Amino acid sequence: MDLTSKQRAQLRGLANDIDTIVHIGKDGVGENLVKQADDALEARELIKGKVLENSPLSPREGAEELAKVTRSQVVQVIGTKFVLYRETHGKPKEKRIRLVR
């Protein structure tokens, strides 16, 4: 399911308050990074990442590649930071992020 513009706006607002927990460095999108991002998405649904200067990937490329391997969606890319979203099934329904329709 693709996100609508209203849903993206909602997720961008929620992402303002979260810390950057994923960093793409000189190794690009490696196995350990994918595992870390996957675990974080399952626990939080919404994560913020950053592409470091020594990375071979641009911020957009890094975000899209990581989103592809974690089966998540890119919410936004601004400067070197990006936000990914994936609905979790490990949390009770009342604790999940409720997207606007």
Buried (B, 14 or more C-beta within 10 A) or exposed (E): EEBEEEBBBBBBEBBEEEEEEBBBBEEBBEEEBBEBBBEBBBEBBBBBBBBEEEBEBEBEBBBBBBBEEBEBBBBBBEEBBBBBBBBBEEBEEEEEBEBEE
